[in-house]
Amino acid sequence: MASYKVLSDRVADKKVGDTISDAELVGFNIDALIEGQHIEAIAAKASKSNGDE
Amino acid sequence: MAVLVLTNCSIKINTVQLADRANTVTLNYEVDSVEVTAFGSGGHTFTGGLQNNSIEVTLQQDFAAANVEATIYPLVGTTTTVEIIPVNTTVGVGNPKYTISNAFLASHSPVAGGVGELASTSLTFTGGTLVKATS
């Protein structure tokens, strides 16, 4: 599940710095929100290596 | 109930609040009339078909980051959700929320206006499905 950081104070029910999930953005145009600098994708954290290599 | 003078609508386009840059809004709720007239009818008879909705919004142009232009330009040729509330406060029976999902934006005028006039863009979202909520 992708998550996004809110960048603008115009996103409904969110503040700047809040996190918003793609589940909350169903029906909305996520690409347009990113292009419009309202949100940015949060990079997924790399999974920990098990050290077997 | 009382009459309402529109002074503080909520207008969210693609979940972005743009009411402070809007000065007109019209939500048209329409259902196609499908003719079912048959022999023996005394006149035309219709039944309801598909919703045929539209929203017209006039926005004062603003090229600042995360403002009108940044929000609207990427939406042209795509669908999104538009939400209108007559008064930007608690939704209820006396203040319903109208949400159109899958509304299509065909055009936008990034630069429009005469000399000395405020730059604005008139948008028309078409299609989609309207839902009215009172809570």
N, CA and C atoms of all chains as a GROMACS GRO file, in nm:
protein
  564
    1MET      N    1   0.084  -0.119   0.000
    1MET     CA    2   0.000   0.000   0.000
    1MET      C    3   0.088   0.125   0.000
    2ALA      N    4   0.067   0.209  -0.096
    2ALA     CA    5   0.150   0.330  -0.107
    2ALA      C    6   0.102   0.437  -0.010
    3SER      N    7   0.198   0.516   0.035
    3SER     CA    8   0.166   0.628   0.122
    3SER      C    9   0.227   0.755   0.064
    4TYR      N   10   0.166   0.866   0.100
    4TYR     CA   11   0.209   0.995   0.047
    4TYR      C   12   0.219   1.097   0.160
    5LYS      N   13   0.314   1.187   0.147
    5LYS     CA   14   0.328   1.297   0.242
    5LYS      C   15   0.254   1.418   0.187
    6VAL      N   16   0.175   1.481   0.272
    6VAL     CA   17   0.098   1.599   0.230
    6VAL      C   18   0.190   1.721   0.230
    7LEU      N   19   0.193   1.790   0.118
    7LEU     CA   20   0.283   1.905   0.101
    7LEU      C   21   0.211   2.040   0.105
    8SER      N   22   0.080   2.039   0.080
    8SER     CA   23   0.009   2.167   0.073
    8SER      C   24  -0.102   2.171   0.179
    9ASP      N   25  -0.143   2.292   0.210
    9ASP     CA   26  -0.247   2.309   0.311
    9ASP      C   27  -0.387   2.308   0.251
   10ARG      N   28  -0.397   2.262   0.126
   10ARG     CA   29  -0.528   2.259   0.061
   10ARG      C   30  -0.588   2.120   0.050
   11VAL      N   31  -0.514   2.021   0.091
   11VAL     CA   32  -0.566   1.884   0.083
   11VAL      C   33  -0.669   1.864   0.195
   12ALA      N   34  -0.786   1.816   0.155
   12ALA     CA   35  -0.899   1.806   0.248
   12ALA      C   36  -0.866   1.722   0.369
   13ASP      N   37  -0.898   1.775   0.486
   13ASP     CA   38  -0.887   1.703   0.614
   13ASP      C   39  -0.744   1.662   0.648
   14LYS      N   40  -0.647   1.725   0.587
   14LYS     CA   41  -0.507   1.694   0.616
   14LYS      C   42  -0.429   1.822   0.640
   15LYS      N   43  -0.321   1.807   0.715
   15LYS     CA   44  -0.230   1.919   0.736
   15LYS      C   45  -0.098   1.889   0.665
   16VAL      N   46  -0.022   1.993   0.642
   16VAL     CA   47   0.109   1.975   0.582
   16VAL      C   48   0.192   1.883   0.672
   17GLY      N   49   0.252   1.783   0.610
   17GLY     CA   50   0.334   1.688   0.684
   17GLY      C   51   0.260   1.560   0.721
   18ASP      N   52   0.127   1.562   0.712
   18ASP     CA   53   0.050   1.441   0.738
   18ASP      C   54   0.080   1.335   0.634
   19THR      N   55   0.046   1.213   0.667
   19THR     CA   56   0.058   1.103   0.572
   19THR      C   57  -0.081   1.064   0.524
   20ILE      N   58  -0.090   1.034   0.396
   20ILE     CA   59  -0.217   0.993   0.338
   20ILE      C   60  -0.193   0.865   0.257
   21SER      N   61  -0.281   0.771   0.270
   21SER     CA   62  -0.262   0.643   0.201
   21SER      C   63  -0.339   0.642   0.069
   22ASP      N   64  -0.300   0.550  -0.016
   22ASP     CA   65  -0.373   0.542  -0.143
   22ASP      C   66  -0.517   0.494  -0.121
   23ALA      N   67  -0.541   0.427  -0.008
   23ALA     CA   68  -0.678   0.386   0.020
   23ALA      C   69  -0.767   0.508   0.045
   24GLU      N   70  -0.708   0.613   0.100
   24GLU     CA   71  -0.784   0.736   0.124
   24GLU      C   72  -0.802   0.817  -0.004
   25LEU      N   73  -0.727   0.779  -0.106
   25LEU     CA   74  -0.729   0.857  -0.230
   25LEU      C   75  -0.803   0.785  -0.343
   26VAL      N   76  -0.879   0.684  -0.308
   26VAL     CA   77  -0.958   0.614  -0.410
   26VAL      C   78  -1.057   0.713  -0.472
   27GLY      N   79  -1.057   0.717  -0.603
   27GLY     CA   80  -1.147   0.808  -0.674
   27GLY      C   81  -1.083   0.941  -0.709
   28PHE      N   82  -0.966   0.966  -0.650
   28PHE     CA   83  -0.896   1.089  -0.681
   28PHE      C   84  -0.781   1.062  -0.777
   29ASN      N   85  -0.737   1.165  -0.844
   29ASN     CA   86  -0.630   1.153  -0.942
   29ASN      C   87  -0.496   1.176  -0.870
   30ILE      N   88  -0.432   1.068  -0.832
   30ILE     CA   89  -0.308   1.079  -0.753
   30ILE      C   90  -0.197   1.144  -0.833
   31ASP      N   91  -0.186   1.108  -0.960
   31ASP     CA   92  -0.080   1.168  -1.044
   31ASP      C   93  -0.095   1.320  -1.049
   32ALA      N   94  -0.220   1.366  -1.058
   32ALA     CA   95  -0.242   1.512  -1.063
   32ALA      C   96  -0.208   1.576  -0.930
   33LEU      N   97  -0.236   1.507  -0.821
   33LEU     CA   98  -0.201   1.561  -0.690
   33LEU      C   99  -0.050   1.571  -0.672
   34ILE      N  100   0.022   1.473  -0.726
   34ILE     CA  101   0.169   1.477  -0.718
   34ILE      C  102   0.223   1.588  -0.807
   35GLU      N  103   0.172   1.594  -0.930
   35GLU     CA  104   0.218   1.698  -1.023
   35GLU      C  105   0.187   1.838  -0.970
   36GLY      N  106   0.075   1.849  -0.900
   36GLY     CA  107   0.036   1.978  -0.845
   36GLY      C  108   0.105   2.011  -0.714
   37GLN      N  109   0.196   1.924  -0.672
   37GLN     CA  110   0.275   1.945  -0.550
   37GLN      C  111   0.189   1.950  -0.424
   38HIS      N  112   0.080   1.874  -0.426
   38HIS     CA  113  -0.002   1.862  -0.306
   38HIS      C  114   0.044   1.745  -0.219
   39ILE      N  115   0.098   1.643  -0.283
   39ILE     CA  116   0.148   1.526  -0.210
   39ILE      C  117   0.275   1.477  -0.279
   40GLU      N  118   0.352   1.397  -0.207
   40GLU     CA  119   0.465   1.329  -0.268
   40GLU      C  120   0.471   1.188  -0.214
   41ALA      N  121   0.515   1.098  -0.298
   41ALA     CA  122   0.522   0.958  -0.256
   41ALA      C  123   0.629   0.941  -0.149
   42ILE      N  124   0.598   0.858  -0.053
   42ILE     CA  125   0.695   0.823   0.050
   42ILE      C  126   0.763   0.694   0.006
   43ALA      N  127   0.895   0.702  -0.005
   43ALA     CA  128   0.969   0.584  -0.051
   43ALA      C  129   0.955   0.472   0.050
   44ALA      N  130   0.930   0.354   0.000
   44ALA     CA  131   0.919   0.237   0.089
   44ALA      C  132   1.055   0.206   0.148
   45LYS      N  133   1.056   0.173   0.278
   45LYS     CA  134   1.182   0.137   0.342
   45LYS      C  135   1.229   0.002   0.293
   46ALA      N  136   1.360  -0.009   0.272
   46ALA     CA  137   1.416  -0.137   0.228
   46ALA      C  138   1.403  -0.238   0.340
   47SER      N  139   1.368  -0.359   0.303
   47SER     CA  140   1.356  -0.462   0.406
   47SER      C  141   1.493  -0.500   0.458
   48LYS      N  142   1.499  -0.538   0.587
   48LYS     CA  143   1.626  -0.574   0.648
   48LYS      C  144   1.680  -0.704   0.590
   49SER      N  145   1.812  -0.704   0.570
   49SER     CA  146   1.874  -0.826   0.522
   49SER      C  147   1.884  -0.926   0.637
   50ASN      N  148   1.873  -1.054   0.606
   50ASN     CA  149   1.884  -1.154   0.713
   50ASN      C  150   2.029  -1.195   0.739
   51GLY      N  151   2.124  -1.138   0.664
   51GLY     CA  152   2.265  -1.160   0.690
   51GLY      C  153   2.316  -1.296   0.646
   52ASP      N  154   2.241  -1.368   0.567
   52ASP     CA  155   2.284  -1.500   0.522
   52ASP      C  156   2.376  -1.495   0.401
   53GLU      N  157   2.389  -1.376   0.343
   53GLU     CA  158   2.467  -1.368   0.221
   53GLU      C  159   2.616  -1.372   0.250
   54MET      N  160  -3.645   2.613   0.783
   54MET     CA  161  -3.548   2.635   0.676
   54MET      C  162  -3.554   2.779   0.630
   55ALA      N  163  -3.449   2.817   0.574
   55ALA     CA  164  -3.441   2.956   0.528
   55ALA      C  165  -3.374   2.960   0.392
   56VAL      N  166  -3.392   3.069   0.326
   56VAL     CA  167  -3.321   3.086   0.201
   56VAL      C  168  -3.171   3.096   0.231
   57LEU      N  169  -3.093   3.077   0.129
   57LEU     CA  170  -2.948   3.075   0.150
   57LEU      C  171  -2.880   3.168   0.052
   58VAL      N  172  -2.798   3.253   0.104
   58VAL     CA  173  -2.710   3.334   0.020
   58VAL      C  174  -2.574   3.266   0.023
   59LEU      N  175  -2.524   3.232  -0.093
   59LEU     CA  176  -2.396   3.161  -0.100
   59LEU      C  177  -2.282   3.257  -0.067
   60THR      N  178  -2.220   3.233   0.044
   60THR     CA  179  -2.104   3.316   0.081
   60THR      C  180  -1.983   3.233   0.119
   61ASN      N  181  -2.006   3.107   0.152
   61ASN     CA  182  -1.895   3.028   0.206
   61ASN      C  183  -1.907   2.881   0.165
   62CYS      N  184  -1.916   2.858   0.035
   62CYS     CA  185  -1.924   2.720  -0.014
   62CYS      C  186  -1.792   2.647   0.012
   63SER      N  187  -1.802   2.517   0.016
   63SER     CA  188  -1.682   2.434   0.013
   63SER      C  189  -1.676   2.371  -0.125
   64ILE      N  190  -1.564   2.387  -0.192
   64ILE     CA  191  -1.547   2.331  -0.327
   64ILE      C  192  -1.415   2.256  -0.329
   65LYS      N  193  -1.425   2.126  -0.329
   65LYS     CA  194  -1.305   2.044  -0.332
   65LYS      C  195  -1.296   1.972  -0.466
   66ILE      N  196  -1.189   1.999  -0.537
   66ILE     CA  197  -1.165   1.937  -0.666
   66ILE      C  198  -1.044   1.846  -0.650
   67ASN      N  199  -1.067   1.718  -0.673
   67ASN     CA  200  -0.959   1.620  -0.654
   67ASN      C  201  -0.903   1.629  -0.512
   68THR      N  202  -0.992   1.644  -0.416
   68THR     CA  203  -0.966   1.656  -0.271
   68THR      C  204  -0.886   1.781  -0.234
   69VAL      N  205  -0.877   1.876  -0.325
   69VAL     CA  206  -0.807   2.002  -0.299
   69VAL      C  207  -0.911   2.114  -0.278
   70GLN      N  208  -0.904   2.178  -0.164
   70GLN     CA  209  -0.999   2.285  -0.133
   70GLN      C  210  -0.963   2.411  -0.212
   71LEU      N  211  -1.055   2.453  -0.300
   71LEU     CA  212  -1.028   2.570  -0.384
   71LEU      C  213  -1.137   2.676  -0.372
   72ALA      N  214  -1.217   2.668  -0.267
   72ALA     CA  215  -1.328   2.763  -0.252
   72ALA      C  216  -1.279   2.907  -0.242
   73ASP      N  217  -1.162   2.927  -0.185
   73ASP     CA  218  -1.112   3.064  -0.170
   73ASP      C  219  -1.059   3.122  -0.300
   74ARG      N  220  -1.065   3.043  -0.407
   74ARG     CA  221  -1.028   3.093  -0.539
   74ARG      C  222  -1.147   3.083  -0.636
   75ALA      N  223  -1.263   3.047  -0.584
   75ALA     CA  224  -1.382   3.031  -0.670
   75ALA      C  225  -1.482   3.142  -0.642
   76ASN      N  226  -1.553   3.183  -0.747
   76ASN     CA  227  -1.658   3.282  -0.723
   76ASN      C  228  -1.792   3.245  -0.786
   77THR      N  229  -1.799   3.137  -0.860
   77THR     CA  230  -1.928   3.084  -0.902
   77THR      C  231  -1.920   2.931  -0.902
   78VAL      N  232  -2.032   2.869  -0.871
   78VAL     CA  233  -2.039   2.724  -0.879
   78VAL      C  234  -2.183   2.685  -0.910
   79THR      N  235  -2.198   2.589  -1.000
   79THR     CA  236  -2.330   2.537  -1.034
   79THR      C  237  -2.320   2.386  -1.048
   80LEU      N  238  -2.400   2.318  -0.972
   80LEU     CA  239  -2.407   2.172  -0.981
   80LEU      C  240  -2.538   2.136  -1.050
   81ASN      N  241  -2.527   2.070  -1.161
   81ASN     CA  242  -2.647   2.028  -1.237
   81ASN      C  243  -2.667   1.878  -1.221
   82TYR      N  244  -2.776   1.842  -1.159
   82TYR     CA  245  -2.811   1.702  -1.140
   82TYR      C  246  -2.920   1.667  -1.240
   83GLU      N  247  -2.888   1.576  -1.328
   83GLU     CA  248  -2.981   1.543  -1.436
   83GLU      C  249  -2.981   1.393  -1.460
   84VAL      N  250  -3.096   1.343  -1.494
   84VAL     CA  251  -3.109   1.202  -1.532
   84VAL      C  252  -3.170   1.198  -1.672
   85ASP      N  253  -3.108   1.120  -1.757
   85ASP     CA  254  -3.161   1.109  -1.893
   85ASP      C  255  -3.305   1.059  -1.892
   86SER      N  256  -3.384   1.116  -1.980
   86SER     CA  257  -3.520   1.065  -1.996
   86SER      C  258  -3.521   0.967  -2.113
   87VAL      N  259  -3.558   0.846  -2.084
   87VAL     CA  260  -3.560   0.742  -2.186
   87VAL      C  261  -3.706   0.714  -2.222
   88GLU      N  262  -3.734   0.727  -2.349
   88GLU     CA  263  -3.873   0.714  -2.391
   88GLU      C  264  -3.917   0.568  -2.391
   89VAL      N  265  -4.031   0.544  -2.332
   89VAL     CA  266  -4.088   0.409  -2.328
   89VAL      C  267  -4.230   0.410  -2.384
   90THR      N  268  -4.256   0.510  -2.464
   90THR     CA  269  -4.389   0.520  -2.524
   90THR      C  270  -4.420   0.398  -2.610
   91ALA      N  271  -4.535   0.344  -2.593
   91ALA     CA  272  -4.574   0.226  -2.671
   91ALA      C  273  -4.710   0.252  -2.738
   92PHE      N  274  -4.742   0.165  -2.829
   92PHE     CA  275  -4.872   0.179  -2.894
   92PHE      C  276  -4.982   0.176  -2.788
   93GLY      N  277  -5.075   0.260  -2.805
   93GLY     CA  278  -5.182   0.270  -2.709
   93GLY      C  279  -5.165   0.384  -2.611
   94SER      N  280  -5.041   0.442  -2.610
   94SER     CA  281  -5.018   0.554  -2.520
   94SER      C  282  -5.090   0.678  -2.571
   95GLY      N  283  -5.138   0.756  -2.477
   95GLY     CA  284  -5.203   0.880  -2.515
   95GLY      C  285  -5.104   0.994  -2.530
   96GLY      N  286  -4.984   0.975  -2.483
   96GLY     CA  287  -4.880   1.077  -2.493
   96GLY      C  288  -4.745   1.013  -2.468
   97HIS      N  289  -4.640   1.092  -2.481
   97HIS     CA  290  -4.507   1.038  -2.457
   97HIS      C  291  -4.492   0.995  -2.311
   98THR      N  292  -4.426   0.885  -2.291
   98THR     CA  293  -4.399   0.834  -2.157
   98THR      C  294  -4.250   0.809  -2.144
   99PHE      N  295  -4.194   0.846  -2.029
   99PHE     CA  296  -4.049   0.836  -2.010
   99PHE      C  297  -4.017   0.762  -1.880
  100THR      N  298  -3.898   0.706  -1.879
  100THR     CA  299  -3.843   0.652  -1.755
  100THR      C  300  -3.702   0.708  -1.737
  101GLY      N  301  -3.654   0.699  -1.617
  101GLY     CA  302  -3.522   0.754  -1.589
  101GLY      C  303  -3.410   0.667  -1.644
  102GLY      N  304  -3.310   0.728  -1.700
  102GLY     CA  305  -3.195   0.656  -1.753
  102GLY      C  306  -3.070   0.685  -1.670
  103LEU      N  307  -2.962   0.710  -1.738
  103LEU     CA  308  -2.835   0.736  -1.671
  103LEU      C  309  -2.830   0.878  -1.616
  104GLN      N  310  -2.754   0.895  -1.510
  104GLN     CA  311  -2.727   1.031  -1.464
  104GLN      C  312  -2.646   1.104  -1.570
  105ASN      N  313  -2.673   1.232  -1.584
  105ASN     CA  314  -2.602   1.315  -1.681
  105ASN      C  315  -2.566   1.446  -1.612
  106ASN      N  316  -2.472   1.438  -1.520
  106ASN     CA  317  -2.442   1.549  -1.430
  106ASN      C  318  -2.333   1.640  -1.485
  107SER      N  319  -2.329   1.758  -1.429
  107SER     CA  320  -2.218   1.848  -1.460
  107SER      C  321  -2.198   1.947  -1.345
  108ILE      N  322  -2.078   1.995  -1.335
  108ILE     CA  323  -2.045   2.099  -1.237
  108ILE      C  324  -1.970   2.208  -1.310
  109GLU      N  325  -2.017   2.330  -1.294
  109GLU     CA  326  -1.948   2.446  -1.352
  109GLU      C  327  -1.888   2.528  -1.239
  110VAL      N  328  -1.762   2.556  -1.249
  110VAL     CA  329  -1.691   2.633  -1.146
  110VAL      C  330  -1.606   2.739  -1.214
  111THR      N  331  -1.611   2.860  -1.162
  111THR     CA  332  -1.519   2.964  -1.208
  111THR      C  333  -1.415   2.987  -1.101
  112LEU      N  334  -1.290   2.973  -1.141
  112LEU     CA  335  -1.179   2.990  -1.048
  112LEU      C  336  -1.095   3.111  -1.088
  113GLN      N  337  -1.054   3.186  -0.987
  113GLN     CA  338  -0.960   3.294  -1.010
  113GLN      C  339  -0.821   3.232  -1.026
  114GLN      N  340  -0.760   3.262  -1.136
  114GLN     CA  341  -0.634   3.195  -1.167
  114GLN      C  342  -0.525   3.232  -1.066
  115ASP      N  343  -0.447   3.134  -1.029
  115ASP     CA  344  -0.335   3.156  -0.937
  115ASP      C  345  -0.226   3.055  -0.974
  116PHE      N  346  -0.112   3.108  -1.012
  116PHE     CA  347  -0.002   3.022  -1.058
  116PHE      C  348   0.094   2.983  -0.946
  117ALA      N  349   0.060   3.018  -0.823
  117ALA     CA  350   0.147   2.981  -0.710
  117ALA      C  351   0.150   2.830  -0.694
  118ALA      N  352   0.252   2.784  -0.625
  118ALA     CA  353   0.265   2.639  -0.601
  118ALA      C  354   0.141   2.586  -0.530
  119ALA      N  355   0.099   2.467  -0.572
  119ALA     CA  356  -0.014   2.398  -0.510
  119ALA      C  357  -0.140   2.484  -0.506
  120ASN      N  358  -0.158   2.563  -0.611
  120ASN     CA  359  -0.277   2.648  -0.615
  120ASN      C  360  -0.360   2.611  -0.739
  121VAL      N  361  -0.430   2.708  -0.796
  121VAL     CA  362  -0.528   2.677  -0.901
  121VAL      C  363  -0.464   2.607  -1.020
  122GLU      N  364  -0.367   2.672  -1.081
  122GLU     CA  365  -0.308   2.615  -1.203
  122GLU      C  366  -0.243   2.479  -1.176
  123ALA      N  367  -0.170   2.471  -1.067
  123ALA     CA  368  -0.102   2.345  -1.034
  123ALA      C  369  -0.202   2.232  -1.010
  124THR      N  370  -0.320   2.267  -0.963
  124THR     CA  371  -0.421   2.166  -0.933
  124THR      C  372  -0.499   2.125  -1.057
  125ILE      N  373  -0.536   2.224  -1.136
  125ILE     CA  374  -0.628   2.198  -1.247
  125ILE      C  375  -0.559   2.146  -1.373
  126TYR      N  376  -0.445   2.202  -1.406
  126TYR     CA  377  -0.381   2.166  -1.533
  126TYR      C  378  -0.363   2.015  -1.549
  127PRO      N  379  -0.316   1.944  -1.447
  127PRO     CA  380  -0.297   1.798  -1.465
  127PRO      C  381  -0.427   1.719  -1.474
  128LEU      N  382  -0.538   1.784  -1.444
  128LEU     CA  383  -0.666   1.711  -1.445
  128LEU      C  384  -0.733   1.709  -1.582
  129VAL      N  385  -0.688   1.795  -1.672
  129VAL     CA  386  -0.753   1.802  -1.802
  129VAL      C  387  -0.740   1.668  -1.876
  130GLY      N  388  -0.852   1.619  -1.923
  130GLY     CA  389  -0.853   1.492  -1.994
  130GLY      C  390  -0.862   1.372  -1.902
  131THR      N  391  -0.887   1.397  -1.775
  131THR     CA  392  -0.896   1.286  -1.679
  131THR      C  393  -1.025   1.298  -1.597
  132THR      N  394  -1.047   1.199  -1.514
  132THR     CA  395  -1.162   1.203  -1.424
  132THR      C  396  -1.114   1.215  -1.280
  133THR      N  397  -1.199   1.272  -1.199
  133THR     CA  398  -1.168   1.283  -1.057
  133THR      C  399  -1.298   1.298  -0.979
  134THR      N  400  -1.284   1.327  -0.851
  134THR     CA  401  -1.400   1.346  -0.765
  134THR      C  402  -1.410   1.493  -0.726
  135VAL      N  403  -1.531   1.547  -0.735
  135VAL     CA  404  -1.556   1.686  -0.698
  135VAL      C  405  -1.662   1.688  -0.588
  136GLU      N  406  -1.636   1.765  -0.484
  136GLU     CA  407  -1.729   1.770  -0.371
  136GLU      C  408  -1.772   1.915  -0.347
  137ILE      N  409  -1.902   1.934  -0.335
  137ILE     CA  410  -1.958   2.068  -0.311
  137ILE      C  411  -2.043   2.064  -0.184
  138ILE      N  412  -2.020   2.159  -0.094
  138ILE     CA  413  -2.105   2.176   0.023
  138ILE      C  414  -2.150   2.323   0.023
  139PRO      N  415  -2.279   2.348   0.034
  139PRO     CA  416  -2.328   2.487   0.025
  139PRO      C  417  -2.265   2.580   0.127
  140VAL      N  418  -2.249   2.531   0.249
  140VAL     CA  419  -2.186   2.611   0.354
  140VAL      C  420  -2.072   2.528   0.412
  141ASN      N  421  -1.956   2.588   0.420
  141ASN     CA  422  -1.837   2.516   0.464
  141ASN      C  423  -1.839   2.496   0.616
  142THR      N  424  -1.931   2.412   0.660
  142THR     CA  425  -1.941   2.378   0.801
  142THR      C  426  -1.996   2.236   0.809
  143THR      N  427  -2.051   2.200   0.922
  143THR     CA  428  -2.096   2.062   0.941
  143THR      C  429  -2.204   2.023   0.841
  144VAL      N  430  -2.187   1.905   0.783
  144VAL     CA  431  -2.285   1.854   0.687
  144VAL      C  432  -2.407   1.801   0.763
  145GLY      N  433  -2.524   1.831   0.712
  145GLY     CA  434  -2.647   1.783   0.774
  145GLY      C  435  -2.763   1.796   0.677
  146VAL      N  436  -2.882   1.772   0.727
  146VAL     CA  437  -3.000   1.781   0.642
  146VAL      C  438  -3.012   1.920   0.580
  147GLY      N  439  -2.978   2.020   0.660
  147GLY     CA  440  -2.985   2.157   0.611
  147GLY      C  441  -2.861   2.204   0.539
  148ASN      N  442  -2.765   2.117   0.526
  148ASN     CA  443  -2.639   2.153   0.459
  148ASN      C  444  -2.579   2.027   0.397
  149PRO      N  445  -2.641   1.977   0.291
  149PRO     CA  446  -2.598   1.849   0.233
  149PRO      C  447  -2.464   1.861   0.159
  150LYS      N  448  -2.400   1.747   0.149
  150LYS     CA  449  -2.275   1.739   0.074
  150LYS      C  450  -2.302   1.665  -0.057
  151TYR      N  451  -2.259   1.723  -0.167
  151TYR     CA  452  -2.278   1.661  -0.298
  151TYR      C  453  -2.141   1.617  -0.352
  152THR      N  454  -2.132   1.492  -0.384
  152THR     CA  455  -2.006   1.437  -0.435
  152THR      C  456  -2.029   1.372  -0.570
  153ILE      N  457  -1.956   1.417  -0.668
  153ILE     CA  458  -1.959   1.353  -0.800
  153ILE      C  459  -1.827   1.280  -0.820
  154SER      N  460  -1.835   1.152  -0.836
  154SER     CA  461  -1.716   1.073  -0.865
  154SER      C  462  -1.708   1.046  -1.015
  155ASN      N  463  -1.589   1.030  -1.063
  155ASN     CA  464  -1.563   1.006  -1.205
  155ASN      C  465  -1.609   1.122  -1.293
  156ALA      N  466  -1.594   1.243  -1.243
  156ALA     CA  467  -1.628   1.361  -1.322
  156ALA      C  468  -1.513   1.392  -1.418
  157PHE      N  469  -1.547   1.416  -1.542
  157PHE     CA  470  -1.446   1.436  -1.647
  157PHE      C  471  -1.425   1.585  -1.674
  158LEU      N  472  -1.299   1.626  -1.680
  158LEU     CA  473  -1.267   1.765  -1.713
  158LEU      C  474  -1.206   1.768  -1.853
  159ALA      N  475  -1.280   1.829  -1.945
  159ALA     CA  476  -1.235   1.829  -2.085
  159ALA      C  477  -1.144   1.947  -2.116
  160SER      N  478  -1.163   2.059  -2.047
  160SER     CA  479  -1.084   2.176  -2.087
  160SER      C  480  -1.062   2.270  -1.969
  161HIS      N  481  -0.964   2.356  -1.987
  161HIS     CA  482  -0.925   2.455  -1.886
  161HIS      C  483  -0.857   2.567  -1.961
  162SER      N  484  -0.881   2.690  -1.920
  162SER     CA  485  -0.818   2.805  -1.986
  162SER      C  486  -0.716   2.866  -1.890
  163PRO      N  487  -0.591   2.828  -1.904
  163PRO     CA  488  -0.490   2.880  -1.810
  163PRO      C  489  -0.479   3.031  -1.811
  164VAL      N  490  -0.498   3.091  -1.928
  164VAL     CA  491  -0.493   3.237  -1.938
  164VAL      C  492  -0.620   3.283  -2.006
  165ALA      N  493  -0.702   3.359  -1.935
  165ALA     CA  494  -0.826   3.409  -1.992
  165ALA      C  495  -0.868   3.535  -1.919
  166GLY      N  496  -0.907   3.635  -1.996
  166GLY     CA  497  -0.951   3.761  -1.937
  166GLY      C  498  -0.912   3.877  -2.025
  167GLY      N  499  -0.979   3.989  -2.007
  167GLY     CA  500  -0.949   4.108  -2.084
  167GLY      C  501  -0.854   4.198  -2.008
  168VAL      N  502  -0.814   4.304  -2.074
  168VAL     CA  503  -0.721   4.397  -2.011
  168VAL      C  504  -0.786   4.457  -1.886
  169GLY      N  505  -0.713   4.455  -1.779
  169GLY     CA  506  -0.764   4.510  -1.654
  169GLY      C  507  -0.855   4.417  -1.577
  170GLU      N  508  -0.880   4.299  -1.633
  170GLU     CA  509  -0.970   4.205  -1.566
  170GLU      C  510  -0.891   4.100  -1.488
  171LEU      N  511  -0.962   4.039  -1.396
  171LEU     CA  512  -0.903   3.930  -1.320
  171LEU      C  513  -0.890   3.807  -1.408
  172ALA      N  514  -0.775   3.745  -1.408
  172ALA     CA  515  -0.758   3.621  -1.484
  172ALA      C  516  -0.838   3.510  -1.415
  173SER      N  517  -0.914   3.439  -1.495
  173SER     CA  518  -0.996   3.333  -1.437
  173SER      C  519  -1.010   3.219  -1.536
  174THR      N  520  -1.055   3.106  -1.486
  174THR     CA  521  -1.082   2.992  -1.573
  174THR      C  522  -1.216   2.934  -1.536
  175SER      N  523  -1.295   2.906  -1.638
  175SER     CA  524  -1.426   2.846  -1.616
  175SER      C  525  -1.420   2.698  -1.651
  176LEU      N  526  -1.445   2.616  -1.552
  176LEU     CA  527  -1.434   2.472  -1.570
  176LEU      C  528  -1.570   2.407  -1.574
  177THR      N  529  -1.583   2.304  -1.655
  177THR     CA  530  -1.705   2.225  -1.656
  177THR      C  531  -1.667   2.078  -1.644
  178PHE      N  532  -1.703   2.020  -1.534
  178PHE     CA  533  -1.685   1.876  -1.515
  178PHE      C  534  -1.813   1.807  -1.560
  179THR      N  535  -1.799   1.702  -1.636
  179THR     CA  536  -1.918   1.634  -1.688
  179THR      C  537  -1.914   1.485  -1.653
  180GLY      N  538  -2.032   1.430  -1.650
  180GLY     CA  539  -2.045   1.286  -1.625
  180GLY      C  540  -2.028   1.253  -1.479
  181GLY      N  541  -2.005   1.127  -1.454
  181GLY     CA  542  -1.987   1.080  -1.318
  181GLY      C  543  -2.119   1.050  -1.249
  182THR      N  544  -2.106   1.012  -1.125
  182THR     CA  545  -2.222   0.973  -1.045
  182THR      C  546  -2.232   1.064  -0.923
  183LEU      N  547  -2.351   1.119  -0.904
  183LEU     CA  548  -2.373   1.211  -0.793
  183LEU      C  549  -2.430   1.138  -0.672
  184VAL      N  550  -2.374   1.168  -0.557
  184VAL     CA  551  -2.426   1.117  -0.430
  184VAL      C  552  -2.449   1.236  -0.338
  185LYS      N  553  -2.567   1.239  -0.277
  185LYS     CA  554  -2.600   1.345  -0.180
  185LYS      C  555  -2.596   1.285  -0.041
  186ALA      N  556  -2.520   1.348   0.048
  186ALA     CA  557  -2.509   1.298   0.185
  186ALA      C  558  -2.556   1.405   0.282
  187THR      N  559  -2.623   1.363   0.387
  187THR     CA  560  -2.673   1.458   0.486
  187THR      C  561  -2.616   1.429   0.625
  188SER      N  562  -2.513   1.351   0.629
  188SER     CA  563  -2.447   1.324   0.758
  188SER      C  564  -2.299   1.296   0.735
   0.00000   0.00000   0.00000
